[in-house]
Amino acid sequence: MTTTTLAVLVPLLPFLGSAAGLLLGRTAPGFVRPLAVLPTLAATVLAVLVAIRQGGGKALDAATQLTPTGSVPIDLALHIDGFAAVVAVLVAVVATCVQIYSTGYLRDDPRYPSYAALVSLFTSAMLLVVYSGDLMVLLVGWEVMGICSYFLVGHYWETPEARSASLKAFLVTKLGDVPFLIGLFALAVDAGTFRITGVLGAVANGGLDHPTPVALLLLAGVAGKSAQFPLHTWLPDAMAGPTPVSALIHAATMVAAGVYFVARLLPVFAASGAALTVLAVMAAVTMAGSALAALAQDDIKRVLAYSTIGQLGYMAGALAVADRGAAVFHLLAHGAFKALLFLAAGAVIHAAGTNSLSAMSRMSGLTKRAPDAYWTMTVGLLALAAIPPFAGFFSKEAVLVAAEHTAVGDRTAAPAGAGWIVLVAGLLTALLTAAYAARLWLLAFRGRGAEAPDHGRQPVTMTAVLWVLAVPSLGFGLTAGHLDDWFDGHPLTPTVTTAVLGTGLAVVGAAVTYAVWQRTRVLAARTPLGAVAAHPEGDAGLVEAEAIASHTPAYGDIASAPDPADPGRALLGPLHRAAAAGFHLDAVYRTLFVRPVLAAASLVRFLDREVVDTYVRGAGDSARGLGWLVRRAQTGNVQTYLSALLAGSVVLAIVAVVLANAAAGA
């Protein structure tokens, strides 16, 4: 079987599994789980085979014209280079882990068939984005992911939080997609083709006439999809969906799509120094702001959500200094440890007897009750904090090295100012990332909140997946020196300067957090713990849904006994309240955009009701009155008609006599 055929099957198999799952979900529920897992698992095997055959060498291109357009053609095309090959493996592996995990996590969910089918469709769409060689076909996968995220985030549609979060995710990403679509058309007009190879060839030959506006329009869509400032506000709220969905969105699909798109078309953005500078500023604000917000969150999933935003900022920063190898390397490492962290958080949620909207400060006794989640989440947090030799250390160092080289002028593909912006923001974020990672670990596993009833060990399908993902989270970074050929030939190994600075700041951040936690714990030693009520046993997904629906943490009065030893408050001081609310960006957007739109809608409704409808009603009333008069005249009585005819004749005669006399007198 040719490599092209294998590559076609990679996104096709999850799509067929999704279609079959939707068709058989009600009539043959026993086939739902195999149809969810097996096609995705087969796609993973094929993606690995494609990566092995591609081998980081010459890109594989194949195309057939999809439809004649009369102008710019649209092709069903594949373009598989080293980036596409390894990213497809990441997407398929994480999606398979999520599907297997979900069989245990949502084992009693009545809507599991539709959920599993949507996850498969989501996976297929992202794989289409990864392998596509035509921008219009890529756009199809891009938009399918958007609608899948709407349904998956709103899985618990009975709750207002889930409905609001799904609608917000859809609208905010669509806000970015409008200029993104305009940018795609402008790019195709300049290049004369939607084919990625054709676009890159046009850029190399200087055929791109308007690189800056095109790049900025495309960046708007990237900001929405990859949750970059200022279109990042949808991602923390998306935690209202099931935890496995959060793992899929954050680690392998949706938010990774924007970064991957820029990496694939990086020469387009590199043709404009202004666009790279804008991307650097956007990445810097995203990194630092999200890290501060993560340090103030009490919901474990919201901490991880803001963490994802910050790590995407690192990837965007690498792209801003024109190093897509470092960006994709961090995308791969982040995909492994962030999927691990979210799925481990799901196990913690189940073991803690609390839901996705509950607080870490209300957790207690999880080290012994959830040992698999404890150890694997520790690995994931060490990778997130970029502690050597975990994967995050090597990938984050690759970003910092690229920024350093650009800042000092060793690389001239991007402005030096962009390098300094990314380097300074990256180092600051390294400090903050270690701080909120340490805080999460201390509150979740060393906290003194009220202890909920023990639900026993998690299903094997959940714990096994955690250990599978722990392997790349620990060891993937060690492959850095062997992946240069896959990533444009740029070395991905750390340098002494950035390694010492980055690791030193991370250690300082974690150490200060631990010291503050110890101090606040001593001061709060006399804080009484509240009573904890029992909750009927059930699977984690249903616990999550019930608790979201009730607007309270699950398991009764556990909300009354939070752990007061929260180092985040002491570290942030007066900034804590604003950081916990995401720096009130939602309120700002509500004031600047939502309220004016609602006011305009009210004005239009008033004008429609009081002005337009008045004229319409007046026209109707006039016709009705005229009809009434005509109806009164048409009585059907012959005598009345003759009398009216006689009266009319008399009137006409009188008028004629008057006119004749007037004429004679003249």
Residue pairs with C-beta under 8 A, 6 or more apart in sequence:
3 50
3 53
3 54
3 60
3 80
4 60
4 62
4 78
6 46
6 49
6 50
6 53
7 46
7 50
7 60
7 62
7 78
7 80
7 131
8 78
9 43
9 46
10 43
10 46
10 47
10 50
10 88
10 92
10 127
10 131
11 43
11 124
11 125
11 127
11 128
11 131
11 141
12 124
13 39
13 40
13 42
13 43
13 46
13 124
14 39
14 40
14 43
14 95
14 120
14 121
14 123
14 124
14 127
15 120
15 121
15 124
16 39
17 35
17 36
17 38
17 39
17 40
17 117
17 120
18 117
18 118
18 120
18 121
18 124
19 117
20 31
20 35
21 31
21 32
21 35
21 36
21 113
21 116
21 117
21 120
22 113
22 114
22 117
24 31
24 32
24 35
24 113
25 32
25 113
25 114
25 117
26 113
29 113
32 112
32 113
32 116
33 103
33 116
35 116
35 120
36 99
36 102
36 103
36 116
36 117
36 119
36 120
37 96
37 99
37 100
37 103
39 120
40 92
40 95
40 96
40 99
40 120
40 123
41 96
43 92
43 95
43 96
43 123
43 127
44 89
44 92
44 93
44 95
44 96
47 85
47 88
47 89
47 91
47 92
47 127
48 89
50 80
50 85
50 88
51 85
51 86
51 88
51 89
54 60
54 80
54 81
54 82
54 85
56 82
56 85
56 483
56 485
56 486
57 82
57 485
59 79
59 80
59 81
59 197
60 78
60 79
60 80
60 81
61 77
61 78
61 79
61 80
61 133
61 197
62 77
62 78
62 133
63 75
63 76
63 77
63 78
63 133
63 134
63 195
64 75
64 76
64 77
65 73
65 74
65 75
65 76
66 74
66 75
66 76
66 134
66 137
67 74
72 188
72 189
72 192
72 193
72 194
73 193
73 194
74 134
74 136
74 137
74 194
75 133
75 134
75 137
75 194
75 195
76 134
76 137
77 132
77 133
77 134
77 137
77 195
77 196
78 131
78 132
78 133
79 131
79 132
79 133
79 196
79 197
80 88
80 131
82 485
82 486
82 487
83 260
83 263
83 264
83 324
83 328
83 486
83 487
84 130
84 131
84 264
85 486
86 328
86 332
86 483
86 486
87 130
87 256
87 260
87 328
87 331
87 332
88 127
88 130
88 131
90 252
90 331
90 332
90 335
90 336
91 123
91 126
91 127
91 130
91 252
91 253
91 256
92 123
92 127
93 252
94 247
94 248
94 251
94 252
94 335
94 336
94 339
94 469
95 119
95 120
95 122
95 123
95 126
95 248
95 252
95 253
97 247
97 339
97 343
97 465
97 468
97 469
98 119
98 244
98 245
98 247
98 248
98 339
98 343
99 116
99 119
99 120
100 461
100 464
100 465
101 244
101 247
101 343
101 346
101 461
101 462
101 465
102 112
102 115
102 116
102 119
102 242
102 244
103 461
104 458
104 459
104 460
104 461
104 462
104 539
105 242
105 243
105 244
105 346
105 350
105 459
105 462
105 539
105 540
105 541
106 112
106 115
106 242
106 244
106 539
106 540
106 541
107 459
107 539
107 541
108 538
108 539
108 541
108 542
109 115
109 539
109 541
109 542
109 545
111 155
114 151
115 152
115 155
115 242
118 148
118 151
118 152
119 148
119 152
119 244
119 245
119 248
121 144
121 148
122 144
122 145
122 148
122 149
122 152
122 248
122 253
122 254
123 248
123 252
123 253
124 141
124 144
125 140
125 141
125 142
125 144
125 145
125 148
125 253
126 141
126 145
126 252
126 253
126 254
126 256
126 257
127 141
128 137
128 138
128 140
128 141
128 144
129 138
129 141
129 142
129 145
129 257
129 260
129 261
130 260
132 138
132 141
132 196
133 195
133 196
133 197
134 194
134 195
134 196
135 184
135 187
135 188
135 194
135 195
135 196
135 199
136 184
136 194
138 196
138 261
139 181
139 184
142 177
142 225
142 257
142 261
143 177
145 253
145 254
145 257
146 170
146 173
146 174
146 177
147 170
149 166
149 169
149 170
149 173
149 238
149 249
149 254
150 166
150 167
150 169
150 170
151 166
152 241
152 242
152 245
152 248
152 249
153 162
153 165
153 166
153 169
153 238
153 240
153 241
153 245
153 249
154 162
154 163
154 165
154 166
154 167
154 240
154 241
155 162
155 241
155 242
155 245
156 162
156 240
156 241
156 242
156 544
156 545
156 548
156 549
157 163
157 166
158 545
158 549
159 240
159 545
159 548
159 549
161 237
161 240
161 357
161 548
161 551
162 240
162 241
162 548
164 237
164 240
165 234
165 237
165 238
165 239
165 240
165 241
166 238
166 240
166 241
168 233
168 234
168 237
169 234
169 235
169 237
169 238
172 224
172 231
172 233
172 234
173 224
173 225
173 231
173 234
174 224
175 224
175 231
176 220
176 221
176 222
176 223
176 224
176 225
176 231
177 221
177 224
177 225
178 220
179 217
179 218
179 220
179 221
180 217
180 218
180 220
180 221
180 222
180 224
181 221
182 217
183 213
183 214
183 215
183 216
183 217
183 218
183 220
183 221
184 194
184 218
186 210
186 213
186 214
186 217
187 199
187 208
187 214
187 218
187 268
188 194
188 199
190 202
190 207
190 208
190 209
190 210
190 214
191 198
191 199
191 201
191 202
191 203
191 207
191 208
192 198
192 202
192 207
193 199
193 202
196 264
196 265
199 265
199 268
200 265
200 267
200 268
201 207
202 208
203 211
203 267
203 268
203 271
204 267
208 214
208 268
208 271
211 268
211 271
211 272
211 275
212 272
212 274
212 275
214 268
215 268
215 269
215 271
215 272
215 275
216 272
216 274
216 275
216 278
218 261
218 262
218 265
218 268
218 269
219 262
219 269
219 275
219 278
219 279
219 282
220 231
221 258
221 261
222 228
222 258
222 259
222 261
222 262
222 316
223 229
223 230
223 231
223 232
223 258
223 282
224 231
224 258
225 254
225 255
225 257
225 258
225 261
226 255
226 256
226 257
226 258
226 259
226 312
226 315
226 316
227 234
227 235
227 255
227 308
227 309
227 312
228 258
228 282
228 283
228 286
228 309
228 312
228 313
228 316
229 282
229 285
229 286
229 289
230 585
232 286
232 290
232 309
233 582
233 585
233 586
233 589
235 250
235 255
235 305
235 308
235 309
236 293
236 297
236 302
236 305
236 306
236 309
236 582
238 246
238 249
238 305
239 246
239 299
239 301
239 302
239 305
239 356
239 357
240 356
240 357
240 548
242 541
242 544
243 301
243 342
243 343
243 345
243 346
243 349
243 356
243 540
243 544
244 342
244 343
244 346
246 301
246 304
246 305
246 342
247 338
247 339
247 342
247 343
247 346
248 254
248 339
249 255
250 304
250 305
250 308
250 338
250 339
250 342
251 334
251 335
251 336
251 338
251 339
251 342
252 335
252 339
255 308
255 312
256 331
256 335
258 312
259 312
259 315
259 316
259 319
259 327
259 328
259 331
260 328
260 331
262 269
262 279
262 316
262 319
262 324
262 327
263 319
263 324
263 327
263 328
263 331
266 319
266 322
266 324
269 275
269 276
269 279
269 319
270 276
270 322
270 413
270 414
273 414
273 415
276 320
276 321
276 322
276 414
276 415
276 418
277 320
277 415
277 417
277 418
277 421
279 316
279 319
279 320
279 418
280 317
280 320
280 321
280 414
280 417
280 418
280 419
280 421
280 422
281 421
282 316
283 313
283 314
283 316
283 317
283 319
283 320
283 421
283 422
283 425
284 313
284 317
284 421
284 422
284 424
284 425
285 425
286 309
286 310
286 312
286 313
286 316
287 310
287 313
287 314
287 317
287 425
287 426
287 428
287 429
288 425
288 428
288 429
288 432
289 583
290 306
290 307
290 309
290 310
290 313
291 306
291 307
291 310
291 428
291 429
291 432
291 433
291 436
292 432
292 572
292 575
292 579
292 583
293 306
293 579
293 580
293 582
293 583
294 302
294 303
294 306
294 307
294 310
294 432
294 433
294 436
295 432
295 435
295 436
295 439
295 568
295 571
295 572
295 579
296 568
296 569
296 572
296 575
296 576
296 577
296 579
296 580
297 303
297 306
297 568
297 580
298 359
298 360
298 361
298 566
298 580
299 356
299 357
299 358
299 359
299 360
300 345
300 348
300 349
300 356
300 358
300 360
300 440
300 444
301 342
301 345
301 356
303 360
303 436
303 440
304 338
304 341
304 342
304 345
307 338
307 341
307 384
307 433
307 436
307 437
308 334
308 338
310 429
310 432
310 433
311 330
311 334
311 338
311 384
313 425
313 429
314 330
314 396
314 399
314 426
314 429
315 327
315 328
315 330
315 331
315 334
315 399
316 327
317 399
317 403
317 421
317 422
317 425
317 426
318 324
318 326
318 327
318 330
318 398
318 399
318 402
318 403
318 422
319 327
320 414
320 418
320 421
320 422
321 402
321 403
321 405
321 406
321 411
321 413
321 414
321 418
321 419
321 422
322 406
322 411
322 413
322 414
323 398
323 399
323 402
323 406
323 411
323 490
324 487
324 488
325 398
325 484
325 487
325 488
325 489
325 490
325 492
326 395
326 398
326 399
326 401
326 402
326 487
326 490
326 492
327 399
328 487
329 394
329 395
329 398
329 480
329 483
329 487
329 492
330 395
330 396
330 398
330 399
332 395
332 476
333 383
333 391
333 392
333 394
333 395
333 472
333 473
333 476
333 477
334 392
334 395
336 383
336 391
336 469
336 472
336 473
336 476
337 379
337 380
337 383
337 384
337 390
337 391
337 392
337 469
337 472
337 473
338 380
338 384
339 469
340 376
340 377
340 379
340 380
340 383
340 466
340 469
340 470
340 473
341 377
341 380
341 381
341 384
343 462
343 465
343 466
343 469
344 373
344 376
344 377
344 380
344 466
345 373
345 377
346 462
346 540
347 370
347 372
347 373
347 458
347 462
347 463
347 466
347 540
348 363
348 366
348 370
348 373
348 377
348 444
349 355
349 356
349 358
349 540
349 543
349 544
350 370
350 455
350 458
350 462
350 539
350 540
350 543
351 366
351 369
351 370
351 373
351 454
351 455
351 458
352 358
352 362
352 363
352 364
352 366
352 370
352 452
353 452
353 453
353 455
353 535
353 543
353 554
353 555
353 558
354 362
354 363
354 452
354 547
354 553
354 554
354 555
354 558
355 543
355 544
355 546
355 547
355 548
355 553
355 554
356 544
356 547
356 548
357 547
357 548
357 551
357 553
358 547
358 553
358 554
358 558
358 559
359 449
359 553
359 562
360 440
360 443
360 444
360 447
360 563
361 443
361 447
361 449
361 562
361 563
361 564
361 566
362 447
362 449
362 450
362 553
362 558
362 559
362 561
362 562
362 563
363 443
363 444
363 445
363 447
363 449
363 563
364 447
364 448
364 449
364 450
364 451
364 563
365 451
366 373
366 374
366 444
366 445
367 374
367 445
367 446
369 454
370 458
372 458
372 463
372 466
372 467
373 458
373 463
373 466
374 445
375 470
376 466
376 467
376 469
376 470
377 441
377 444
377 445
378 441
378 445
379 390
379 470
379 473
379 474
380 469
380 470
380 473
381 437
381 438
381 440
381 441
382 390
382 392
382 437
383 390
383 391
383 392
383 393
383 473
383 474
384 392
384 433
384 437
385 392
385 433
385 434
385 437
385 438
385 506
385 509
385 510
386 392
386 393
386 396
386 397
386 430
386 433
386 434
386 502
386 503
386 506
387 393
387 434
387 503
387 506
387 507
388 394
388 499
388 503
389 474
389 477
389 478
390 473
390 474
390 477
391 472
391 473
391 474
391 475
391 476
391 477
392 473
392 477
393 477
393 494
393 502
393 503
394 476
394 477
394 478
394 480
394 492
394 493
394 494
395 477
395 480
395 492
396 426
396 430
396 502
397 493
397 494
397 495
397 498
397 499
397 502
398 480
398 492
398 493
398 494
399 422
399 426
400 423
400 426
400 427
400 430
400 498
400 501
400 502
401 494
401 495
401 498
402 411
402 490
403 419
403 420
403 422
403 423
403 426
404 419
404 423
404 495
404 497
404 498
405 411
405 419
406 413
406 414
406 415
406 416
406 418
406 419
406 422
407 416
407 419
407 420
407 423
408 416
408 419
409 416
411 419
426 502
427 501
427 502
427 505
428 505
430 502
430 505
430 506
430 509
431 505
431 506
431 508
431 509
432 509
433 506
433 509
434 505
434 506
434 507
434 508
434 509
434 510
434 513
435 509
435 510
435 512
435 513
435 571
436 513
436 568
437 510
438 509
438 510
438 513
438 514
438 517
439 513
439 517
439 566
439 567
439 568
442 513
442 514
442 517
442 567
443 563
443 566
447 563
447 565
448 521
448 529
448 563
448 565
449 529
449 558
449 561
449 562
449 563
450 529
450 530
450 531
450 532
450 557
450 558
450 560
450 561
451 532
452 532
452 535
452 554
452 555
452 558
453 532
453 534
453 535
453 555
455 537
457 463
458 540
480 492
480 493
481 491
481 492
481 493
483 492
484 490
484 491
484 492
512 571
513 567
513 571
514 567
516 567
516 570
516 571
517 565
517 567
519 570
520 564
520 565
520 566
520 567
520 569
520 570
521 565
523 565
524 563
524 564
524 565
527 564
528 561
529 561
530 557
530 558
530 559
530 560
530 561
531 556
531 557
531 560
531 561
532 555
532 556
532 557
532 558
532 561
533 555
533 556
533 557
533 558
534 555
534 556
535 543
535 554
535 555
535 556
538 546
543 554
544 554
546 554
547 553
547 554
552 559
553 559
568 576
569 576
572 579
578 584
581 587
